[in-house]
Amino acid sequence: MLYPVYIHAGDENHYHGVTFPDFPGCFSGAGTWEDLPVNIQEAVEVHFEGKDMEIPEPTPLEKLIANPEYQEGAWMMADIDLGRIRSKFVRINISLPDYLVRRIDEYTKGQHLSRSGFIAKAVELLMQDSKR
């Protein structure tokens, strides 16, 4: 899922710093722009490791841009693999119609999700909608 991250640009003597508005207390950095995606994913995984807390939805970038705390850096949309965040998984056995499994596989291939990750996200979204 794409999350906005705020980059404090470094130079030849300083790393690029990363702030995660949606994950307070989570920070990262990298010596090069190319290393940022891997380090961002790793920082989020460590941030949630062993914790039983909900992962928030991404804050719209338009809302964050207006925040005066974020005026001297750059925004980047980071593709966070939420399937790698949860530390405790429970194996379940479910049965689905074969056409539905094929549709899930087709969809997840382009989304960088596993079947389990997709089903978990779909269930979370459905349950969120039912709260409204």
N, CA, C and O atoms as a GROMACS GRO file, in nm:
protein
  528
    1MET      N    1   0.084  -0.116   0.000
    1MET     CA    2   0.000   0.000   0.000
    1MET      C    3   0.090   0.123   0.000
    1MET      O    4   0.194   0.125   0.065
    2LEU      N    5   0.049   0.226  -0.072
    2LEU     CA    6   0.129   0.347  -0.081
    2LEU      C    7   0.104   0.439   0.038
    2LEU      O    8  -0.009   0.478   0.066
    3TYR      N    9   0.213   0.472   0.108
    3TYR     CA   10   0.209   0.562   0.222
    3TYR      C   11   0.299   0.682   0.193
    3TYR      O   12   0.407   0.665   0.138
    4PRO      N   13   0.255   0.802   0.230
    4PRO     CA   14   0.343   0.918   0.214
    4PRO      C   15   0.452   0.917   0.321
    4PRO      O   16   0.424   0.895   0.439
    5VAL      N   17   0.573   0.943   0.279
    5VAL     CA   18   0.685   0.958   0.372
    5VAL      C   19   0.753   1.091   0.340
    5VAL      O   20   0.758   1.134   0.224
    6TYR      N   21   0.803   1.154   0.443
    6TYR     CA   22   0.867   1.284   0.428
    6TYR      C   23   1.018   1.265   0.433
    6TYR      O   24   1.070   1.208   0.528
    7ILE      N   25   1.086   1.315   0.331
    7ILE     CA   26   1.230   1.296   0.319
    7ILE      C   27   1.303   1.426   0.353
    7ILE      O   28   1.276   1.531   0.296
    8HIS      N   29   1.394   1.416   0.448
    8HIS     CA   30   1.484   1.525   0.482
    8HIS      C   31   1.612   1.497   0.403
    8HIS      O   32   1.693   1.412   0.441
    9ALA      N   33   1.629   1.569   0.294
    9ALA     CA   34   1.740   1.540   0.202
    9ALA      C   35   1.875   1.557   0.270
    9ALA      O   36   1.900   1.654   0.340
   10GLY      N   37   1.960   1.460   0.247
   10GLY     CA   38   2.096   1.464   0.300
   10GLY      C   39   2.193   1.518   0.197
   10GLY      O   40   2.152   1.575   0.095
   11ASP      N   41   2.318   1.501   0.224
   11ASP     CA   42   2.423   1.540   0.131
   11ASP      C   43   2.535   1.437   0.139
   11ASP      O   44   2.515   1.329   0.194
   12GLU      N   45   2.652   1.469   0.086
   12GLU     CA   46   2.761   1.371   0.086
   12GLU      C   47   2.808   1.333   0.227
   12GLU      O   48   2.875   1.231   0.244
   13ASN      N   49   2.773   1.414   0.327
   13ASN     CA   50   2.814   1.385   0.464
   13ASN      C   51   2.700   1.339   0.555
   13ASN      O   52   2.723   1.299   0.669
   14HIS      N   53   2.577   1.344   0.506
   14HIS     CA   54   2.461   1.312   0.589
   14HIS      C   55   2.363   1.223   0.513
   14HIS      O   56   2.341   1.240   0.393
   15TYR      N   57   2.304   1.129   0.585
   15TYR     CA   58   2.201   1.043   0.526
   15TYR      C   59   2.074   1.122   0.498
   15TYR      O   60   2.050   1.227   0.558
   16HIS      N   61   1.994   1.069   0.406
   16HIS     CA   62   1.858   1.121   0.385
   16HIS      C   63   1.775   1.066   0.501
   16HIS      O   64   1.774   0.945   0.524
   17GLY      N   65   1.706   1.152   0.572
   17GLY     CA   66   1.621   1.108   0.683
   17GLY      C   67   1.477   1.090   0.637
   17GLY      O   68   1.430   1.160   0.547
   18VAL      N   69   1.408   0.996   0.697
   18VAL     CA   70   1.270   0.967   0.659
   18VAL      C   71   1.180   0.976   0.783
   18VAL      O   72   1.211   0.919   0.887
   19THR      N   73   1.070   1.050   0.769
   19THR     CA   74   0.968   1.061   0.871
   19THR      C   75   0.840   0.999   0.817
   19THR      O   76   0.805   1.019   0.700
   20PHE      N   77   0.770   0.922   0.901
   20PHE     CA   78   0.647   0.854   0.862
   20PHE      C   79   0.529   0.917   0.935
   20PHE      O   80   0.503   0.881   1.049
   21PRO      N   81   0.458   1.010   0.874
   21PRO     CA   82   0.347   1.075   0.943
   21PRO      C   83   0.241   0.978   0.994
   21PRO      O   84   0.177   1.004   1.096
   22ASP      N   85   0.221   0.867   0.924
   22ASP     CA   86   0.118   0.771   0.965
   22ASP      C   87   0.165   0.673   1.071
   22ASP      O   88   0.084   0.601   1.130
   23PHE      N   89   0.296   0.669   1.097
   23PHE     CA   90   0.352   0.579   1.196
   23PHE      C   91   0.438   0.660   1.294
   23PHE      O   92   0.561   0.657   1.284
   24PRO      N   93   0.376   0.731   1.387
   24PRO     CA   94   0.453   0.814   1.480
   24PRO      C   95   0.560   0.733   1.553
   24PRO      O   96   0.536   0.622   1.601
   25GLY      N   97   0.678   0.791   1.560
   25GLY     CA   98   0.790   0.725   1.625
   25GLY      C   99   0.872   0.636   1.533
   25GLY      O  100   0.974   0.582   1.576
   26CYS      N  101   0.830   0.621   1.410
   26CYS     CA  102   0.903   0.539   1.313
   26CYS      C  103   0.988   0.632   1.226
   26CYS      O  104   0.938   0.730   1.170
   27PHE      N  105   1.117   0.600   1.216
   27PHE     CA  106   1.209   0.681   1.138
   27PHE      C  107   1.301   0.589   1.059
   27PHE      O  108   1.321   0.473   1.094
   28SER      N  109   1.356   0.644   0.951
   28SER     CA  110   1.451   0.568   0.872
   28SER      C  111   1.548   0.664   0.807
   28SER      O  112   1.539   0.786   0.826
   29GLY      N  113   1.640   0.610   0.732
   29GLY     CA  114   1.736   0.690   0.660
   29GLY      C  115   1.811   0.604   0.561
   29GLY      O  116   1.806   0.482   0.567
   30ALA      N  117   1.881   0.670   0.470
   30ALA     CA  118   1.961   0.598   0.371
   30ALA      C  119   2.066   0.692   0.314
   30ALA      O  120   2.045   0.814   0.308
   31GLY      N  121   2.175   0.636   0.273
   31GLY     CA  122   2.282   0.714   0.213
   31GLY      C  123   2.253   0.757   0.071
   31GLY      O  124   2.305   0.858   0.023
   32THR      N  125   2.167   0.680   0.002
   32THR     CA  126   2.132   0.713  -0.136
   32THR      C  127   1.980   0.707  -0.152
   32THR      O  128   1.911   0.641  -0.074
   33TRP      N  129   1.930   0.776  -0.252
   33TRP     CA  130   1.786   0.772  -0.281
   33TRP      C  131   1.743   0.630  -0.319
   33TRP      O  132   1.632   0.588  -0.288
   34GLU      N  133   1.832   0.558  -0.386
   34GLU     CA  134   1.799   0.423  -0.430
   34GLU      C  135   1.778   0.326  -0.313
   34GLU      O  136   1.703   0.230  -0.324
   35ASP      N  137   1.845   0.352  -0.201
   35ASP     CA  138   1.834   0.265  -0.084
   35ASP      C  139   1.710   0.294   0.001
   35ASP      O  140   1.675   0.215   0.088
   36LEU      N  141   1.644   0.405  -0.024
   36LEU     CA  142   1.531   0.443   0.060
   36LEU      C  143   1.419   0.339   0.063
   36LEU      O  144   1.374   0.305   0.173
   37PRO      N  145   1.370   0.286  -0.050
   37PRO     CA  146   1.257   0.193  -0.043
   37PRO      C  147   1.281   0.072   0.048
   37PRO      O  148   1.194   0.036   0.127
   38VAL      N  149   1.396   0.010   0.038
   38VAL     CA  150   1.427  -0.107   0.121
   38VAL      C  151   1.434  -0.067   0.268
   38VAL      O  152   1.380  -0.136   0.354
   39ASN      N  153   1.500   0.044   0.297
   39ASN     CA  154   1.513   0.088   0.436
   39ASN      C  155   1.379   0.132   0.495
   39ASN      O  156   1.354   0.113   0.614
   40ILE      N  157   1.294   0.190   0.412
   40ILE     CA  158   1.161   0.230   0.457
   40ILE      C  159   1.080   0.106   0.497
   40ILE      O  160   1.019   0.104   0.604
   41GLN      N  161   1.079   0.005   0.412
   41GLN     CA  162   1.006  -0.118   0.443
   41GLN      C  163   1.058  -0.181   0.572
   41GLN      O  164   0.980  -0.221   0.658
   42GLU      N  165   1.189  -0.187   0.585
   42GLU     CA  166   1.250  -0.247   0.704
   42GLU      C  167   1.213  -0.168   0.830
   42GLU      O  168   1.185  -0.228   0.934
   43ALA      N  169   1.214  -0.037   0.822
   43ALA     CA  170   1.180   0.046   0.939
   43ALA      C  171   1.036   0.023   0.984
   43ALA      O  172   1.008   0.016   1.103
   44VAL      N  173   0.945   0.011   0.889
   44VAL     CA  174   0.805  -0.012   0.923
   44VAL      C  175   0.788  -0.151   0.985
   44VAL      O  176   0.713  -0.167   1.082
   45GLU      N  177   0.855  -0.251   0.931
   45GLU     CA  178   0.848  -0.385   0.988
   45GLU      C  179   0.897  -0.385   1.132
   45GLU      O  180   0.834  -0.445   1.219
   46VAL      N  181   1.008  -0.319   1.158
   46VAL     CA  182   1.063  -0.312   1.294
   46VAL      C  183   0.968  -0.235   1.385
   46VAL      O  184   0.949  -0.272   1.501
   47HIS      N  185   0.910  -0.129   1.334
   47HIS     CA  186   0.818  -0.045   1.413
   47HIS      C  187   0.699  -0.126   1.466
   47HIS      O  188   0.656  -0.106   1.579
   48PHE      N  189   0.647  -0.216   1.384
   48PHE     CA  190   0.529  -0.294   1.422
   48PHE      C  191   0.563  -0.431   1.481
   48PHE      O  192   0.473  -0.502   1.527
   49GLU      N  193   0.690  -0.468   1.479
   49GLU     CA  194   0.730  -0.601   1.524
   49GLU      C  195   0.686  -0.630   1.666
   49GLU      O  196   0.714  -0.554   1.759
   50GLY      N  197   0.616  -0.741   1.682
   50GLY     CA  198   0.572  -0.786   1.814
   50GLY      C  199   0.461  -0.703   1.876
   50GLY      O  200   0.422  -0.728   1.990
   51LYS      N  201   0.410  -0.606   1.803
   51LYS     CA  202   0.304  -0.521   1.857
   51LYS      C  203   0.170  -0.560   1.795
   51LYS      O  204   0.162  -0.590   1.676
   52ASP      N  205   0.068  -0.560   1.877
   52ASP     CA  206  -0.066  -0.591   1.828
   52ASP      C  207  -0.142  -0.460   1.815
   52ASP      O  208  -0.223  -0.424   1.901
   53MET      N  209  -0.115  -0.389   1.705
   53MET     CA  210  -0.182  -0.262   1.682
   53MET      C  211  -0.227  -0.254   1.538
   53MET      O  212  -0.166  -0.311   1.448
   54GLU      N  213  -0.336  -0.181   1.517
   54GLU     CA  214  -0.388  -0.167   1.381
   54GLU      C  215  -0.296  -0.080   1.298
   54GLU      O  216  -0.235   0.015   1.348
   55ILE      N  217  -0.286  -0.113   1.172
   55ILE     CA  218  -0.208  -0.034   1.079
   55ILE      C  219  -0.303   0.070   1.020
   55ILE      O  220  -0.403   0.034   0.959
   56PRO      N  221  -0.273   0.199   1.037
   56PRO     CA  222  -0.365   0.301   0.988
   56PRO      C  223  -0.366   0.310   0.836
   56PRO      O  224  -0.270   0.270   0.769
   57GLU      N  225  -0.473   0.363   0.785
   57GLU     CA  226  -0.481   0.393   0.642
   57GLU      C  227  -0.388   0.511   0.613
   57GLU      O  228  -0.362   0.592   0.702
   58PRO      N  229  -0.338   0.520   0.491
   58PRO     CA  230  -0.251   0.634   0.458
   58PRO      C  231  -0.327   0.767   0.466
   58PRO      O  232  -0.443   0.776   0.426
   59THR      N  233  -0.261   0.868   0.519
   59THR     CA  234  -0.318   1.002   0.521
   59THR      C  235  -0.306   1.060   0.380
   59THR      O  236  -0.201   1.046   0.317
   60PRO      N  237  -0.411   1.124   0.330
   60PRO     CA  238  -0.400   1.185   0.197
   60PRO      C  239  -0.287   1.286   0.192
   60PRO      O  240  -0.271   1.368   0.283
   61LEU      N  241  -0.208   1.280   0.088
   61LEU     CA  242  -0.093   1.368   0.073
   61LEU      C  243  -0.134   1.515   0.076
   61LEU      O  244  -0.061   1.599   0.128
   62GLU      N  245  -0.250   1.546   0.020
   62GLU     CA  246  -0.298   1.684   0.017
   62GLU      C  247  -0.310   1.742   0.158
   62GLU      O  248  -0.283   1.860   0.180
   63LYS      N  249  -0.350   1.659   0.253
   63LYS     CA  250  -0.364   1.702   0.392
   63LYS      C  251  -0.227   1.727   0.454
   63LYS      O  252  -0.209   1.823   0.529
   64LEU      N  253  -0.132   1.642   0.424
   64LEU     CA  254   0.002   1.654   0.482
   64LEU      C  255   0.080   1.772   0.427
   64LEU      O  256   0.155   1.837   0.500
   65ILE      N  257   0.064   1.800   0.300
   65ILE     CA  258   0.138   1.910   0.237
   65ILE      C  259   0.107   2.042   0.305
   65ILE      O  260   0.194   2.128   0.313
   66ALA      N  261  -0.015   2.059   0.354
   66ALA     CA  262  -0.056   2.184   0.419
   66ALA      C  263   0.002   2.198   0.561
   66ALA      O  264  -0.003   2.306   0.619
   67ASN      N  265   0.057   2.090   0.616
   67ASN     CA  266   0.109   2.093   0.752
   67ASN      C  267   0.241   2.170   0.756
   67ASN      O  268   0.334   2.137   0.682
   68PRO      N  269   0.251   2.275   0.843
   68PRO     CA  270   0.374   2.355   0.848
   68PRO      C  271   0.498   2.278   0.895
   68PRO      O  272   0.610   2.324   0.874
   69GLU      N  273   0.480   2.160   0.959
   69GLU     CA  274   0.595   2.080   1.000
   69GLU      C  275   0.672   2.025   0.881
   69GLU      O  276   0.789   1.989   0.894
   70TYR      N  277   0.607   2.018   0.768
   70TYR     CA  278   0.668   1.955   0.650
   70TYR      C  279   0.685   2.058   0.538
   70TYR      O  280   0.612   2.056   0.440
   71GLN      N  281   0.781   2.147   0.553
   71GLN     CA  282   0.797   2.253   0.454
   71GLN      C  283   0.934   2.257   0.386
   71GLN      O  284   0.949   2.323   0.284
   72GLU      N  285   1.033   2.189   0.440
   72GLU     CA  286   1.166   2.204   0.382
   72GLU      C  287   1.223   2.075   0.322
   72GLU      O  288   1.340   2.071   0.286
   73GLY      N  289   1.143   1.972   0.312
   73GLY     CA  290   1.189   1.846   0.257
   73GLY      C  291   1.112   1.809   0.132
   73GLY      O  292   1.061   1.896   0.061
   74ALA      N  293   1.104   1.680   0.105
   74ALA     CA  294   1.035   1.630  -0.014
   74ALA      C  295   0.945   1.514   0.025
   74ALA      O  296   0.976   1.438   0.118
   75TRP      N  297   0.836   1.501  -0.044
   75TRP     CA  298   0.744   1.390  -0.022
   75TRP      C  299   0.775   1.276  -0.118
   75TRP      O  300   0.815   1.299  -0.233
   76MET      N  301   0.757   1.156  -0.071
   76MET     CA  302   0.772   1.037  -0.155
   76MET      C  303   0.662   0.940  -0.115
   76MET      O  304   0.629   0.928   0.003
   77MET      N  305   0.604   0.873  -0.212
   77MET     CA  306   0.506   0.770  -0.183
   77MET      C  307   0.580   0.638  -0.175
   77MET      O  308   0.640   0.593  -0.273
   78ALA      N  309   0.576   0.576  -0.058
   78ALA     CA  310   0.648   0.450  -0.035
   78ALA      C  311   0.550   0.334  -0.044
   78ALA      O  312   0.444   0.336   0.018
   79ASP      N  313   0.586   0.234  -0.120
   79ASP     CA  314   0.504   0.114  -0.135
   79ASP      C  315   0.539   0.018  -0.022
   79ASP      O  316   0.638  -0.055  -0.029
   80ILE      N  317   0.457   0.020   0.084
   80ILE     CA  318   0.480  -0.064   0.201
   80ILE      C  319   0.406  -0.196   0.184
   80ILE      O  320   0.286  -0.198   0.160
   81ASP      N  321   0.478  -0.306   0.195
   81ASP     CA  322   0.418  -0.439   0.188
   81ASP      C  323   0.362  -0.472   0.325
   81ASP      O  324   0.434  -0.520   0.413
   82LEU      N  325   0.232  -0.447   0.343
   82LEU     CA  326   0.168  -0.468   0.472
   82LEU      C  327   0.164  -0.615   0.511
   82LEU      O  328   0.152  -0.646   0.629
   83GLY      N  329   0.173  -0.704   0.416
   83GLY     CA  330   0.174  -0.847   0.445
   83GLY      C  331   0.296  -0.889   0.526
   83GLY      O  332   0.296  -0.994   0.589
   84ARG      N  333   0.399  -0.807   0.522
   84ARG     CA  334   0.521  -0.838   0.597
   84ARG      C  335   0.523  -0.772   0.734
   84ARG      O  336   0.620  -0.786   0.808
   85ILE      N  337   0.417  -0.701   0.768
   85ILE     CA  338   0.414  -0.626   0.893
   85ILE      C  339   0.370  -0.711   1.011
   85ILE      O  340   0.436  -0.711   1.115
   86ARG      N  341   0.265  -0.782   0.997
   86ARG     CA  342   0.209  -0.859   1.108
   86ARG      C  343   0.308  -0.967   1.149
   86ARG      O  344   0.358  -1.042   1.065
   87SER      N  345   0.335  -0.975   1.278
   87SER     CA  346   0.433  -1.072   1.324
   87SER      C  347   0.371  -1.206   1.363
   87SER      O  348   0.440  -1.308   1.364
   88LYS      N  349   0.242  -1.207   1.395
   88LYS     CA  350   0.180  -1.332   1.437
   88LYS      C  351   0.069  -1.368   1.338
   88LYS      O  352  -0.027  -1.294   1.320
   89PHE      N  353   0.084  -1.482   1.275
   89PHE     CA  354  -0.014  -1.530   1.180
   89PHE      C  355  -0.078  -1.657   1.234
   89PHE      O  356  -0.015  -1.735   1.305
   90VAL      N  357  -0.203  -1.676   1.199
   90VAL     CA  358  -0.276  -1.795   1.235
   90VAL      C  359  -0.318  -1.863   1.106
   90VAL      O  360  -0.384  -1.802   1.021
   91ARG      N  361  -0.279  -1.987   1.090
   91ARG     CA  362  -0.316  -2.061   0.970
   91ARG      C  363  -0.460  -2.109   0.984
   91ARG      O  364  -0.500  -2.166   1.085
   92ILE      N  365  -0.537  -2.082   0.877
   92ILE     CA  366  -0.675  -2.131   0.873
   92ILE      C  367  -0.696  -2.206   0.743
   92ILE      O  368  -0.621  -2.187   0.647
   93ASN      N  369  -0.794  -2.290   0.741
   93ASN     CA  370  -0.826  -2.366   0.621
   93ASN      C  371  -0.962  -2.316   0.571
   93ASN      O  372  -1.063  -2.331   0.639
   94ILE      N  373  -0.963  -2.258   0.451
   94ILE     CA  374  -1.088  -2.210   0.393
   94ILE      C  375  -1.106  -2.272   0.256
   94ILE      O  376  -1.009  -2.315   0.193
   95SER      N  377  -1.228  -2.274   0.211
   95SER     CA  378  -1.259  -2.322   0.076
   95SER      C  379  -1.327  -2.210   0.000
   95SER      O  380  -1.419  -2.146   0.050
   96LEU      N  381  -1.281  -2.189  -0.122
   96LEU     CA  382  -1.338  -2.087  -0.209
   96LEU      C  383  -1.364  -2.148  -0.346
   96LEU      O  384  -1.297  -2.243  -0.385
   97PRO      N  385  -1.460  -2.095  -0.419
   97PRO     CA  386  -1.482  -2.144  -0.555
   97PRO      C  387  -1.358  -2.120  -0.641
   97PRO      O  388  -1.290  -2.019  -0.625
   98ASP      N  389  -1.330  -2.214  -0.731
   98ASP     CA  390  -1.207  -2.203  -0.811
   98ASP      C  391  -1.202  -2.076  -0.894
   98ASP      O  392  -1.094  -2.020  -0.913
   99TYR      N  393  -1.317  -2.029  -0.946
   99TYR     CA  394  -1.315  -1.907  -1.025
   99TYR      C  395  -1.271  -1.788  -0.940
   99TYR      O  396  -1.203  -1.698  -0.989
  100LEU      N  397  -1.309  -1.787  -0.812
  100LEU     CA  398  -1.272  -1.679  -0.723
  100LEU      C  399  -1.123  -1.682  -0.690
  100LEU      O  400  -1.058  -1.578  -0.684
  101VAL      N  401  -1.069  -1.800  -0.671
  101VAL     CA  402  -0.926  -1.814  -0.646
  101VAL      C  403  -0.847  -1.764  -0.768
  101VAL      O  404  -0.746  -1.695  -0.752
  102ARG      N  405  -0.892  -1.797  -0.887
  102ARG     CA  406  -0.824  -1.749  -1.009
  102ARG      C  407  -0.830  -1.596  -1.017
  102ARG      O  408  -0.730  -1.532  -1.052
  103ARG      N  409  -0.944  -1.537  -0.984
  103ARG     CA  410  -0.958  -1.391  -0.988
  103ARG      C  411  -0.867  -1.327  -0.883
  103ARG      O  412  -0.805  -1.223  -0.909
  104ILE      N  413  -0.860  -1.387  -0.766
  104ILE     CA  414  -0.771  -1.334  -0.660
  104ILE      C  415  -0.626  -1.339  -0.708
  104ILE      O  416  -0.552  -1.242  -0.692
  105ASP      N  417  -0.587  -1.452  -0.766
  105ASP     CA  418  -0.449  -1.466  -0.815
  105ASP      C  419  -0.417  -1.364  -0.924
  105ASP      O  420  -0.308  -1.306  -0.924
  106GLU      N  421  -0.510  -1.341  -1.015
  106GLU     CA  422  -0.489  -1.242  -1.122
  106GLU      C  423  -0.472  -1.103  -1.062
  106GLU      O  424  -0.384  -1.027  -1.103
  107TYR      N  425  -0.557  -1.070  -0.968
  107TYR     CA  426  -0.552  -0.937  -0.906
  107TYR      C  427  -0.424  -0.917  -0.825
  107TYR      O  428  -0.358  -0.815  -0.839
  108THR      N  429  -0.390  -1.014  -0.742
  108THR     CA  430  -0.275  -0.999  -0.651
  108THR      C  431  -0.142  -0.993  -0.725
  108THR      O  432  -0.047  -0.932  -0.677
  109LYS      N  433  -0.136  -1.056  -0.840
  109LYS     CA  434  -0.011  -1.056  -0.917
  109LYS      C  435   0.034  -0.913  -0.947
  109LYS      O  436   0.152  -0.882  -0.937
  110GLY      N  437  -0.059  -0.827  -0.982
  110GLY     CA  438  -0.026  -0.689  -1.014
  110GLY      C  439  -0.018  -0.597  -0.894
  110GLY      O  440   0.020  -0.480  -0.908
  111GLN      N  441  -0.054  -0.646  -0.777
  111GLN     CA  442  -0.058  -0.562  -0.657
  111GLN      C  443   0.051  -0.595  -0.556
  111GLN      O  444   0.056  -0.533  -0.449
  112HIS      N  445   0.138  -0.689  -0.586
  112HIS     CA  446   0.244  -0.730  -0.494
  112HIS      C  447   0.187  -0.780  -0.360
  112HIS      O  448   0.239  -0.748  -0.254
  113LEU      N  449   0.081  -0.856  -0.369
  113LEU     CA  450   0.016  -0.914  -0.251
  113LEU      C  451   0.010  -1.065  -0.265
  113LEU      O  452   0.008  -1.118  -0.376
  114SER      N  453   0.008  -1.133  -0.153
  114SER     CA  454  -0.017  -1.276  -0.154
  114SER      C  455  -0.168  -1.297  -0.146
  114SER      O  456  -0.243  -1.203  -0.120
  115ARG      N  457  -0.214  -1.419  -0.169
  115ARG     CA  458  -0.356  -1.449  -0.149
  115ARG      C  459  -0.399  -1.412  -0.008
  115ARG      O  460  -0.500  -1.345   0.013
  116SER      N  461  -0.320  -1.457   0.088
  116SER     CA  462  -0.355  -1.431   0.229
  116SER      C  463  -0.359  -1.282   0.259
  116SER      O  464  -0.449  -1.234   0.328
  117GLY      N  465  -0.260  -1.209   0.206
  117GLY     CA  466  -0.257  -1.065   0.228
  117GLY      C  467  -0.378  -0.996   0.168
  117GLY      O  468  -0.435  -0.904   0.227
  118PHE      N  469  -0.416  -1.041   0.048
  118PHE     CA  470  -0.532  -0.983  -0.018
  118PHE      C  471  -0.660  -1.012   0.061
  118PHE      O  472  -0.740  -0.921   0.084
  119ILE      N  473  -0.677  -1.136   0.101
  119ILE     CA  474  -0.799  -1.173   0.175
  119ILE      C  475  -0.804  -1.097   0.308
  119ILE      O  476  -0.910  -1.048   0.347
  120ALA      N  477  -0.691  -1.088   0.376
  120ALA     CA  478  -0.688  -1.014   0.503
  120ALA      C  479  -0.725  -0.868   0.482
  120ALA      O  480  -0.803  -0.812   0.560
  121LYS      N  481  -0.671  -0.806   0.377
  121LYS     CA  482  -0.701  -0.664   0.349
  121LYS      C  483  -0.849  -0.648   0.312
  121LYS      O  484  -0.913  -0.553   0.357
  122ALA      N  485  -0.902  -0.739   0.232
  122ALA     CA  486  -1.043  -0.731   0.193
  122ALA      C  487  -1.134  -0.742   0.315
  122ALA      O  488  -1.232  -0.669   0.326
  123VAL      N  489  -1.101  -0.831   0.406
  123VAL     CA  490  -1.180  -0.849   0.528
  123VAL      C  491  -1.172  -0.724   0.615
  123VAL      O  492  -1.273  -0.678   0.668
  124GLU      N  493  -1.050  -0.668   0.630
  124GLU     CA  494  -1.034  -0.546   0.708
  124GLU      C  495  -1.116  -0.432   0.650
  124GLU      O  496  -1.183  -0.359   0.724
  125LEU      N  497  -1.112  -0.416   0.518
  125LEU     CA  498  -1.189  -0.308   0.454
  125LEU      C  499  -1.339  -0.329   0.471
  125LEU      O  500  -1.412  -0.234   0.497
  126LEU      N  501  -1.384  -0.452   0.456
  126LEU     CA  502  -1.526  -0.481   0.472
  126LEU      C  503  -1.571  -0.452   0.615
  126LEU      O  504  -1.679  -0.396   0.637
  127MET      N  505  -1.489  -0.489   0.711
  127MET     CA  506  -1.525  -0.464   0.850
  127MET      C  507  -1.520  -0.315   0.884
  127MET      O  508  -1.600  -0.268   0.964
  128GLN      N  509  -1.427  -0.241   0.823
  128GLN     CA  510  -1.422  -0.096   0.843
  128GLN      C  511  -1.549  -0.032   0.789
  128GLN      O  512  -1.608   0.054   0.854
  129ASP      N  513  -1.590  -0.074   0.669
  129ASP     CA  514  -1.710  -0.018   0.608
  129ASP      C  515  -1.834  -0.046   0.691
  129ASP      O  516  -1.926   0.035   0.696
  130SER      N  517  -1.836  -0.162   0.758
  130SER     CA  518  -1.954  -0.196   0.838
  130SER      C  519  -1.962  -0.113   0.966
  130SER      O  520  -2.069  -0.105   1.027
  131LYS      N  521  -1.851  -0.050   1.008
  131LYS     CA  522  -1.850   0.036   1.126
  131LYS      C  523  -1.910   0.173   1.096
  131LYS      O  524  -1.950   0.244   1.188
  132ARG      N  525  -1.917   0.209   0.972
  132ARG     CA  526  -1.964   0.343   0.934
  132ARG      C  527  -2.113   0.350   0.930
  132ARG      O  528  -2.169   0.456   0.900
   0.00000   0.00000   0.00000
